[in-house]
Amino acid sequence: MSFKKATEVFTDFLEREKQRNIQMLEVSRLLGVDLTFTNDELIKNAEEAYIQYMEKLIVEQAEAVING
């Protein structure tokens, strides 16, 4: 995977976290309790999702090489 593609994938994960945070803001308003994420939490969540994605991709590629 190129650096450009890796950056695009991470950006997609970060955008999903931002959208999730917007939804949590709506829930927070309804409940009267702050359930939103900090910027650090948004980045951490995106990083964790990206790591899981990359681990799965590596396993799939390794299996493809092993299985020919």
One Martini backbone bead per residue (centre of mass of N, CA, C, O) as a GRO file, in nm:
protein
   68
    1MET     BB    1   0.097   0.036   0.023
    2SER     BB    2   0.068   0.348  -0.010
    3PHE     BB    3   0.090   0.641   0.146
    4LYS     BB    4  -0.160   0.767   0.021
    5LYS     BB    5  -0.357   0.536   0.085
    6ALA     BB    6  -0.308   0.529   0.392
    7THR     BB    7  -0.408   0.817   0.438
    8GLU     BB    8  -0.694   0.776   0.327
    9VAL     BB    9  -0.780   0.558   0.525
   10PHE     BB   10  -0.738   0.722   0.783
   11THR     BB   11  -0.926   0.955   0.706
   12ASP     BB   12  -1.179   0.780   0.701
   13PHE     BB   13  -1.171   0.697   0.998
   14LEU     BB   14  -1.180   0.987   1.110
   15GLU     BB   15  -1.451   1.066   0.982
   16ARG     BB   16  -1.619   0.854   1.129
   17GLU     BB   17  -1.558   0.968   1.413
   18LYS     BB   18  -1.683   1.244   1.364
   19GLN     BB   19  -1.969   1.139   1.304
   20ARG     BB   20  -2.004   0.995   1.571
   21ASN     BB   21  -1.978   1.255   1.743
   22ILE     BB   22  -2.229   1.391   1.633
   23GLN     BB   23  -2.421   1.175   1.738
   24MET     BB   24  -2.337   1.206   2.038
   25LEU     BB   25  -2.435   1.496   2.063
   26GLU     BB   26  -2.734   1.433   2.028
   27VAL     BB   27  -2.755   1.245   2.270
   28SER     BB   28  -2.655   1.448   2.479
   29ARG     BB   29  -2.892   1.645   2.445
   30LEU     BB   30  -3.117   1.443   2.527
   31LEU     BB   31  -2.974   1.355   2.817
   32GLY     BB   32  -2.772   1.577   2.950
   33VAL     BB   33  -2.498   1.429   2.854
   34ASP     BB   34  -2.159   1.395   2.801
   35LEU     BB   35  -2.059   1.174   2.507
   36THR     BB   36  -1.823   1.291   2.390
   37PHE     BB   37  -1.522   1.341   2.217
   38THR     BB   38  -1.213   1.395   2.203
   39ASN     BB   39  -0.962   1.446   1.991
   40ASP     BB   40  -0.785   1.220   2.107
   41GLU     BB   41  -1.007   1.002   2.088
   42LEU     BB   42  -1.054   1.015   1.787
   43ILE     BB   43  -0.766   0.935   1.706
   44LYS     BB   44  -0.748   0.671   1.862
   45ASN     BB   45  -0.987   0.530   1.723
   46ALA     BB   46  -0.871   0.552   1.436
   47GLU     BB   47  -0.609   0.398   1.493
   48GLU     BB   48  -0.739   0.130   1.580
   49ALA     BB   49  -0.891   0.080   1.315
   50TYR     BB   50  -0.640   0.087   1.134
   51ILE     BB   51  -0.488  -0.146   1.262
   52GLN     BB   52  -0.701  -0.361   1.208
   53TYR     BB   53  -0.698  -0.329   0.903
   54MET     BB   54  -0.395  -0.392   0.858
   55GLU     BB   55  -0.389  -0.670   0.986
   56LYS     BB   56  -0.592  -0.797   0.791
   57LEU     BB   57  -0.436  -0.735   0.530
   58ILE     BB   58  -0.179  -0.891   0.600
   59VAL     BB   59  -0.306  -1.167   0.637
   60GLU     BB   60  -0.430  -1.190   0.355
   61GLN     BB   61  -0.158  -1.162   0.201
   62ALA     BB   62  -0.012  -1.398   0.335
   63GLU     BB   63  -0.214  -1.618   0.253
   64ALA     BB   64  -0.185  -1.575  -0.052
   65VAL     BB   65   0.114  -1.655  -0.061
   66ILE     BB   66   0.096  -1.933   0.075
   67ASN     BB   67  -0.151  -2.041  -0.121
   68GLY     BB   68  -0.091  -1.910  -0.419
   0.00000   0.00000   0.00000
